[in-house]
């Protein structure tokens, strides 16, 4: 009996490891793990060079940029994976490039006239001289997204993993080296803007068909046709991603004026640490499964089983790391990052709930555009934003403590992700039944 059981286990492992999907997931995870390992090795040094207030000012800059980046190319880069033909995917690359260029110019104009008022509201006048770097950051992020999704389409996962590790090493060396000379917010902001340009340059260097990119930018008739075909992305996905980014950065916009920039610094470090499991496993699974689910849906295969099993895997895989963070994070933060950062560990306890459910819902969120649920995703996001705003202000008005604001915010996020998973399961199951029905119909015709 034992021999038979061992044989079955070994056979299962061999099948799993020989699967192209599993191999690709492991490659992406290895790249993210390498990048995160480098970040975590450097961060105990960085937190001893830069204080909570400096990291908080960086957080405010990133938060402001993050409002715009989801709509920098109107989410057309996400659609690059979907077309059957490469020339249509390349047309989406051209569309994304031109839209991002226009968005960056409009961002410059907006900040030129209103940056002073925005920074006064955010209690962050210190970064006023550097806020005009934001349009560059928006444009560089869009370029990075365009190339990243093209390489995901081409399943160039080893290339993406390698570039991510190299980028993390270079950026952390810069943070430590330049921070030793002047540990100011401008150093961190400049490196943040540089990071996406560096990533884009390295992806371009590894992209072997540079000549194709020249053709991409001048096929205007195809671009016009493809822009209409995938118009649900700017109409529904862009507002949803804009609201999603706003919701993720709500603590920054509310904590800064209510509790000061230092509270934003605590939040930034907590969010970075607690998001590691999501980035490590969730991104690996997401980047690989997005084209796989797309292919299955396009071919009339059952997507429900794929989504269900992937979600169950995330549920089990994430339980241990997130539970450990929930219990031990204040002690871990004090020991690893220094006594000044214990408060950040307290934030992490609450954020573990938020990120665990975000981690579980990763596959469901990716499946929404494939299942044509862009509109429903947008509605969930709107409801979620309202709940999160109420949650953050409740912590201030009832307890006057940032910790409670973060706690209520995390519980509101949990509700959002449960709704997302439930909706996707319901629709995918209906699709499963329709697939089986079509198969039965074809079988009956064949028998006749």
Buried (B, 14 or more C-beta within 10 A) or exposed (E): EEEEEEEEEEEEEEEEEEEEBEBBBBBBBBBBBBBBBBBBEBBEBBBBBBBBBBBBBBBBBBBBBBBBBBBBBBBBBBBBBBBEEBEBBBBBBBBBBBBBBEBBEEBBEBBEEEBEEBBEEBBBEBBEEBBEBBBBBBBBBBBBBBBBBBBBBBBBBBBBBBBBBBBBBBBBEBBEEBBEEEBBBBBBBBBBBBBBBBBBBBBEEBBEEEEBBEEBEEBEEBBEEBBEBBEBBBBBBBBBBBBBBBBBBBBBBBBBEBBBBBBBBBBBBBBBBBBBBBBBBBBBBBBBBBBBBBBBBEEEBBBBEBBBEBBEBBBEBBEEBBEEBBEBBBEBBBBBBEEBBBBBBBBBBBBBBBBBBBBBBBBBBBBBBBBEBBBBBBBBBEEBBEBBBEBBBBBBEEEEBBBBBBBBBBBBBBBBBEBBBEBBBEBBBEBBEEBEEEEEEEEEEEEE
